[in-house]
Amino acid sequence: MEWKTFGERSIYNNQWLNLSLIDVQQPDGRRWEHHVVRLRHLAVAAVVNDRREVLMLWRHRFITDTWAWELPMGLIEDGENPEHAAAREVEEETGWRPDAMKPLIYAEPANGITDSQHHVFRADGATHIGPPTEKNEAARIEWIPLDRVRGLIDRREVVSSGSLVGLLYVLMDEGVR
């Protein structure tokens, strides 16, 4: 059953998001304005080394006032491809330059309210090039053993959808429970 759209109007926008109202009609005939949050798309990187560890950041998110582990990630700039954005974010946030990025999985984490796209990549290895250039991203940067990741998830020490999707896919690939 498909919803029909009859137009969209922006009610707020800036460089980060656009809040719109879309005139929709549901399959039962009800017609109304649905709020939609349009976001810039996100690139996420799962960098795994030869010791079966994944590169992660321990960071605070002020919106939810929580601390958690995250994969390196960030917004895709205008004209930038997702693969390049993922590699750039790893380098900026961690000081590690990832080896070749390979597409891992694509996700739309909240497609009932937002058009946000998460492009998740995997790199098998990285070279340390120095301290992170982005100073406001993480309190700690660590290589976490893959066999510890499930416990972090179960204890809600990993909560971001981009990180969860990427990590769970890596764990499946690696056969880790």
JOBELZI-V367084 format. One record per residue. RES is the residue in three letters. SS is DSSP state (H for helix, E for strand, L for the rest). NEAR is the number of other ideal C-beta (glycine too) atoms within 8 Angstrom. Layout:
RES&SS&NEAR, RES&SS&NEAR
This chain:
MET&L&3, GLU&L&4, TRP&L&8, LYS&E&6, THR&E&9, PHE&E&7, GLY&E&6, GLU&E&9, ARG&E&6, SER&E&8, ILE&E&6, TYR&E&7, ASN&E&7, ASN&L&6, GLN&L&2, TRP&L&5, LEU&E&10, ASN&E&9, LEU&E&11, SER&E&12, LEU&E&10, ILE&E&10, ASP&E&11, VAL&E&12, GLN&E&10, GLN&L&9, PRO&L&6, ASP&L&4, GLY&L&6, ARG&L&6, ARG&E&8, TRP&E&7, GLU&E&7, HIS&E&7, HIS&E&8, VAL&E&12, VAL&E&12, ARG&E&10, LEU&E&10, ARG&L&7, HIS&L&11, LEU&E&14, ALA&E&15, VAL&E&16, ALA&E&19, ALA&E&15, VAL&E&15, VAL&E&14, ASN&L&12, ASP&L&5, ARG&L&6, ARG&L&9, GLU&E&10, VAL&E&14, LEU&E&17, MET&E&12, LEU&E&13, TRP&E&11, ARG&E&10, HIS&E&7, ARG&E&10, PHE&L&5, ILE&L&4, THR&L&5, ASP&L&6, THR&E&7, TRP&E&7, ALA&E&13, TRP&E&10, GLU&E&12, LEU&L&16, PRO&E&14, MET&E&13, GLY&E&11, LEU&E&8, ILE&L&12, GLU&L&6, ASP&L&3, GLY&L&3, GLU&L&9, ASN&L&6, PRO&H&11, GLU&H&11, HIS&H&8, ALA&H&15, ALA&H&18, ALA&H&14, ARG&H&10, GLU&H&13, VAL&H&17, GLU&H&13, GLU&H&11, GLU&H&13, THR&H&12, GLY&L&10, TRP&E&12, ARG&E&9, PRO&E&14, ASP&L&8, ALA&L&6, MET&E&12, LYS&E&8, PRO&E&9, LEU&E&10, ILE&E&8, TYR&E&8, ALA&E&10, GLU&L&9, PRO&L&10, ALA&L&8, ASN&L&7, GLY&L&3, ILE&L&7, THR&E&10, ASP&L&9, SER&L&11, GLN&L&9, HIS&E&14, HIS&E&15, VAL&E&17, PHE&E&16, ARG&E&14, ALA&E&16, ASP&E&9, GLY&L&10, ALA&E&12, THR&E&7, HIS&E&7, ILE&L&7, GLY&L&4, PRO&L&4, PRO&L&11, THR&L&7, GLU&L&7, LYS&L&5, ASN&L&3, GLU&L&9, ALA&L&10, ALA&L&6, ARG&E&6, ILE&E&11, GLU&E&7, TRP&E&9, ILE&E&12, PRO&E&9, LEU&H&13, ASP&H&7, ARG&H&8, VAL&H&15, ARG&H&10, GLY&H&7, LEU&H&11, ILE&H&12, ASP&H&6, ARG&L&6, ARG&L&7, GLU&L&8, VAL&L&13, VAL&L&8, SER&L&11, SER&H&9, GLY&H&15, SER&H&16, LEU&H&11, VAL&H&14, GLY&H&16, LEU&H&14, LEU&H&9, TYR&H&12, VAL&H&15, LEU&H&12, MET&H&7, ASP&H&7, GLU&H&9, GLY&L&5, VAL&L&8, ARG&L&4
